[in-house]
């Protein structure tokens, strides 16, 4: 992640490797223009540069500025005032994503509002990410690190606050992406728990880790059952942030399947390597908790990371097994690849027992959510208040979510033949029945379930998100926490 700062200087005096500027569509077939800079606009007339959203043009500065080069990024609008916050995040994120190997960049939004500058900076900071921990460069070119220094051309207090926020957001999203991108042979349940402890060591957070024996003794049948086929046993990590005087409380639960083969109900081989990302929910809630602590949000947070590796070993649970969950309910395991809801259910029982005002869980839970909503939009289910809280926060974060229902008729499909529940229902509405299964472990608590199976991991880059882990939903969860903190202060 880059070091983020604010600089107060004239556009012509910017000193950096690259100056990033917005490029507007010219009206009535006129050339594209850079707002607030007729000199640069005149100089690029001959380029016939396209200004479609995310179009990039890097050119020598030719003395127009102190920067070595200019990077013009298309906004897709004729007027800067028409560009929304997410438009700017995506455009400036695409710009910095293209600058791997570059040391320093300055972004400017001439004539933009404080909100637009903040959005552009946020997108640029999020785009300046590269995961090169395992690239040696042997036999080829050296791996290129992400842009290391990013500054916003601005002056006022709002810009300073935006810089501080962008720095925290880029840090926690990078933290989340790093965990998700780490290969599964290097990030297994015990190692994930160790890294969580390491990441929060300097923050006002307390961590408790339950190992496989403690989980078995404590009746966490869902987590134990999923993890029993692996030589690397499961863990449940509890992280508490409890600022003095906090009057609101939120519990977070994250699905942490560090690798998902499907278990005995083995997945097809094509695409199975992407299942290194099945712990994205746990990485997300960990990142959001770290962000809340760094921002000093006045809200109590109790976070649970439900960690297991779903493998088809000789000790693996079988389709047809019955397990007893943390709350005493029995579940008939009809499909061992419906494992996420099993580990989440145990953690949800503990989360609800804390008596929080709101529970949020995050999971790459169902392929059905991807079929319904595509690769970029997450689904949100739960109580009306819980869904509304997420939808309102997502509007500000720019992360797309869509509310999904809980059709009452789907509950009957989850009644077990020999147990209280089965872990799958009929194929139609799979994302909905998964949520209804989790609802059995929430009771009357206000609750939101975020299914990010599609947008959590990307096969193609877009805007500030490259291939692999996207960090999608970290900022939305943090926004909900910030909303709760603000509401309790009024």
N, C-alpha and C positions, 0 to 999 in steps of 0.2 A: 504494500500500500504506500502511496506517496506521502511525503510531508506536505501538509496543506497550510497555506498562509494567505495573507492579503497584502497587496502592494498598492501604494498611492503614487502614481506617476502618470505622465502623459502617454498616450498610445505610442507616440513616436519614440519615446525614451525607454520602452520596455527592454529589459536585458534578460534574455533567456535563449535556450536553444530553439524553442518554437513558441510563436504567438498564435493562439487559436481564436478565430473570429467567426461569427455567424454570417452566413451567406443567404441573402433573400432573393426570391424569384422576382425577376423584372416584369413589370406590368406591360401589357400590349406588345409582347415580343421584344421588350427592351432587355439589355444585358442584366445579368444578376448583379446585385450590389451588396456592399458591406455597410450596414447602418452606421451612421456617425463618422464615416471616413470617405469623403469624396475622392481623396487622393488614391487610396487603395482601390476603390471602385473603378476609377479611371484607368489605373494601371492594369487591371485584370480584364478590361473590356475585350481585348483580342483573344483571351482564352476561351471565350464562349462557355464559361464554367456553368455546369448544371447545378441547380440549387434545390434538387429534390431532397426530401428528408433523409439525412444521413450521408448524402454525397460528400466525398472528401476530395480536396485539392490542396496538395502541399507544394509550395513554390518558394523560390528564394525571396528574401525580403527586399532586396535591391535598394537598400537605404531608406525604405519607407518606415522602418522601425529599427530599434536596436537589436531585435531578435534576429537570429541567424536565418530563420525561415518562417513563413506564414502557413498555417493550416486552416483553410476555409471549409466550414462544415455547413452543408445545406440544411435549412430549417423547413423548407417546403411551403413557405408563406411569402406573400408580397410585403406584408407589414409585420414587424416584430411583435406588435401588440396582439396579433392573432395567435402567436405561439404559446401553447399551454406549457405547464410545468413539465409534464412527462415528455412532450415533444422535445424540450430542451435537454432533459436528462438523457434521452436516447441519443440525440444528435451529438452532444458533447462527450457522452460516454463512448460513442463510436470513434470519435476523434482521438481520445486518449488511448483507447484500446489499440489503435494503429501505431502508437508511439513507443512500443516495446523497444528497449535499447537506448532510448533518448533519456538524457539526464533531467532536464528542466523544461517546464512549459508554463506559460501564463495564459489564462483565458480572460476574454473581455466580452461584454455584452453591451456595446455602446447604445445608449438610449433606453436600455432595459430597466425594468423596475427592480427593486430589491428582491422581490419574490422570484423574478426571472433569473437574476444573478445567482441566487441561492440554488435554484433548480439546476442551472447549468453547472455550477460548481459540484453539486452533489453527483450529477451524472458523470462528470469528468473524473471525480475521485473514485467512483465505483468502477469506471471503465479502466482505470489504471491498475490492472491486476494481471498477474501471470503466475502460473504454477509450474515452476521449473526445478523443483527440489530433486527430481530424479533424472534430470537431463544432464549428461556429462559433456556433451559436445564431441565425444570421441568419434573420429572418422568423419566429422562434418563441421559445420559452423557452430560457434559457441552459442549456448542458449541466451536469449535476450531477456533481461529482467524488465519488469514493468517500469514505467515512468516513475522516477524517484522523487521529484519535487514539482509541486503544483501550486500556483498562486492565482488568486483572483484579483483582477484590476478593480479596485473599489476603494471606498473611503469611510463610509459611515459605520455607526455601531451595528446596524443590521448586518452589514457585510462581515464584521468581526464575529458576530454570533453565528452566521452562516458557515464561516470557516471552522469554528469550533465543532459545530454539529456535523459538518461534512467529514471532518477528521474522525469523529467517533463512528459515524455510519460506515465509512469505508473500512475502518478497523474491524468492526464486528461482522460485516459482510465478508471481508477477507478471511477472518477467523473461521466463519462457517464454511466458506468455499474450500479453504485449506483442509479442513477435516473431511469434507465430502470427497475431495479429489485424492486424498491419501489412499493408496492401494490397500485392499482388504487384508493382505498378509502382514501389513504394518499397522493396521488399525483394527484391532479386535476388541471385544468388550473390556477386558482388563486394561488394555492400553488406552482406550477411549476414556475410561474412568481416571487413569493416571494423568492424561492430558488435561482433562477438565479441572482436576485439582491444581495442576500447574498453571493453567490459564487464569484462575481466579485467586492465586496465592496472594497477590498484592492488593486485593479488593476487599471491601467489607462484606464478604460472603463466607458462609460456613458450608462445608461439604461433608456428607456422610455417604459411604459406599457399602452396600450389602453384597457379599460374595455368594457363591452358589449354595454353600451350607446355610447361611443365614436366610437366603431366599426360600430354600426348602423348609427350614424350620418355621419360617414366618407364613407359610401357606400361599406363596406366590406361584401357584400352579401354572399359570399362563406363561410366565417368564421362564420358569424351570423347564417346562415341557418343550418350548420352542428351542431352548439352548441345549437340550440334553443329547442331541446328535452330534455335537461338535466337541473336539478335544479342547476347545477354548471356551470355558464356561461363562455363563451370563453374569451380569451385574445390574444393580439398580442404584443410580446415583441421585442423591437428594441435595439440592443447593438452596440455601436460604439467604435472602436479602431482607433485612428487617430494620429499616431506618427508624430512629426514635421518633415517635409521634405520628407515624403513618396511620391513617384512618381508613385506608382501603387496602384490600388484599386480593391478590390474583395468584392462582396456581397454574403452572405451565407443565405440560406433559409432552415429551417428544419420543417418537418411534425411533429406536436405535438399532436396527438390524444391520450389523456391520458387513454382512454379506448374506444374500438370500438366494440359495439354490432352489428354493421351493420345498426343501426337505424331501421326504419320500414321494410327495406329489411334485416330482422334479419338473422344473421349468424347461422349455426348449433351449437348446444351446445358443442359437442366434440371439444376440443382445444380452445374454446373461452377464457379460462383463459390466454392464451398466448397473448391475445390482450392488456394486460397491456403494451406490448412492442411497441405499435403502435406510441409511441412518441419518438422512437429511433432516428429518423432524427433530431429532435429538440435538444435532448441530445447530439448528435454527433457534430452539428455545435457549440453548446455552449462550449463543451469540446475543440474543435479545436481553438475557439476564445480565450479561457483562455490560451491555450498553446502558441498561437502566442504572447499574451501579456507577458507571463512569459519569453519567449525567446527573447522578444524585437524585433520582426521581423519588418523590415522597410516597411510595407505595410498597407494601410488603409483598414479596414475591417468593413463592416456594416452587422450585423447578425440579421435575423428575425426568431423568434420562433412563429409559427402559432399554437395556442393551443386551443383545443376544446375537449369535451367529446361527443361521438356520441351515443345517447341514444334514445329509442323508446317511449319517454314520450308523453303526450297528446298534447304538443305543437310542436312535432317533424315535420320536413318537410316530405312531402309525395312524393312518386314516381309520377311524373307528374307536380310537382311544378316548377315554373320558378323563378329564382333569378337573380338579377342584380349584376354583379361583380364590383370590385373596379375600373376597367377601362371602365365601362359602357356596356360591353358585357353582353348579357343575356344568361343564361344556363338553359336548360330543365333537371331537375334532374330525370333521368330514373331509377337510382338505388342509394338509399341512402347509400349503402355500398361502393360506389366509392366516398367517402368523402375526402380522402387525397388530391386528385387533386384540390378539391374545396378550401380548406383552403390554399393550396400551391399557387394557382393561384393568390389569392388576395395579398399574401405576395410578390410574384414575381413582381407584378405590382409596388409595392413600391420599391422593390430592383432595378429594372431596371431604375426607375425614378431618382435614385442616380447618374446615368451615370457611373457605374463601368466598368473597363476593362474586368472583367469576373464575371459571376454569376454562383454559384454552388448551387444546391439544393440536399438535402439528404432525402430519405424517404423509409419507409417500405411500398412501394406503391401497388405492385400487386402480387397476387398469381401466375400470369402468368410468372413472372420473376423467381419464384422458380421452376415452371415446366420446363422452358427453361434452367436454369443454375444450378439447384440443390441448396443444402442448404449452400454451402460454397462460392459460387462465386456471386459477385454483378454485376449488369448490369449498363453500362454507355451509355447514349444517349446525344444528343445535337449537337452543331456545331462541325465541324472537329477539330478546335483548342481546344475547350473545352474538347472533348473526349480525344484528344492526351495528354493534360495536365494531366488528371486524370490517363491515362494508364501509362505514364512515371513515375508519382509519385508512382503508385501502384507497379511498378516493384521494386522500392527501399524499399517501406514499407513492401513488402511481402504479402499484402492483395490482394487476387485475384479478378480482375474485367475482364469483357469481353465487348467489344463495340457492341452495337446493332444499327440497322438501323432505319431510318424513311421512310418507304415505302410510296410514295406519294398517292397511291390508298386508304390508310386507312383514309385519311383526310375526304373523302366524307361520311364515316360512322359516323362522328361526327357532321354533319350538323343537327341541330334540326328541328323538325317538326313545332314547334310553337315559337322557339327561335333561337338565332344565333347559338348556339351549344347545343349538348347533352353531358351529362357527361360520357357516355360510348359509345363505338362502338361495333362491332361484337366481339364475344368471341375469335376467332383466332387472335393471335398477340396482346393480351390484354396489355402486358407491353409496346408495341410499341405505341398503340393508346393512352395510358395514357400519354406517353411522348409527343405525337403529340398534345394532348389537352393542356398540359402545354406550349408548344411552342407558342400557340396563345397569351400568356401573356408575352412573352419574347421579341418579335420583332426581331431586328437585332443584339442584344447584344450577345457577345460571351458567351456561356452557356454550362454547363454540368449538366446532371440530373443523380443522382446516386440512383438506386433502390436496396436497401439492404434488401428486404423482406426475403430472404433466410438466409444470413449470419449474420444478426443483432442479432438473438436470437437462441440459440442452445438447442437441446433436448439431445444431447450427448456431452461429453467433448472431446476436441482434443487439444493437445499441450498446449499453454498458455491460452486457452479459456475453461472455465468450462461450466456447464449447465447454461442456462439463458442468460443474456446479455453478449455479446462478446466484445463490443466496436469496432467491425470491421468497418472500414472506417475513424475513427478519425485520425489515423496516416497518411492515404493517403491525407485527406483534409489538414492536417497540412503541409504535404510535398508540396502540390500545393502552399500553402501560402508562404512557405519558398522559393520555386522556383521564385515566383513573386517578393519577396523581394530581392533576389539575382540578378535577371535580372534588376531590377530598379537601383541597385547600380553600375552596370557596364556601 
